[in-house]
Amino acid sequence: MIKAILLDFDGVLTTDKTGSQSIINYLSAKTGIPFGTLKAAYASFNKDLLLGGLKHEDMWQAFCERVGTDIEYSLLVESFRNTPIDEDMIALAKQLKPDYAVGMITDNKCDRIGEIVRYHGWSELFDVISVSAAFGSGKTDERIFNETLSALGIRPEESVFIDNTAKNLIVPEQLGIHTILFDDENRDFAQFTEQLNSVLR
């Protein structure tokens, strides 16, 4: 019997494939700095950000120096808040909430996810939010899944994990978690809900 629905963030609950894409799109639009310039500068810090070795405030000055422009830190925070959300997915999570625990498992930055959750008032929607930066490891490692299951007090087979990247489903499948690969290109919500319902039956 399924007791919990676990969702990836970027690409599943958002319409951009990655968090970096959302951040850089926003900064480029606001500053006029080419996307490629921002992407190259941000990429050099991304791994440490995802694994908790850095917070954005730690690297922001160095990032601006690489870009060659002093960008207000407040624009970065705005980029978090303006992450494009898939409202159908959020509505589904709210619909599922009375009958299932709803969790988020994401390779992400704690400061970003914390700001997004506060901004949208999602603290009561998600029973658990597991962020790679808090664990020092992501979805290619068992730890983030085991800790999430432990926090919910459930067994692997009592959960479903949804992600838009196939490699992120390997470890949860090995653990016995039911998995669904979400097509973030077509974003066929009807097809996805059919897949989910077939697992929940």
PyMOL commands that set and color helices and strands:
alter all, ss='L'
color gray80, all
select helices_A, chain A and resi 19-31+35-50+56-67+73-81+87-96+110-120+132-135+143-152+156-158+166-175+189-200
alter helices_A, ss='H'
color red, helices_A
select strands_A, chain A and resi 4-7+101-106+128-131+159-163+178-181
alter strands_A, ss='S'
color yellow, strands_A
deselect
rebuild
show_as cartoon
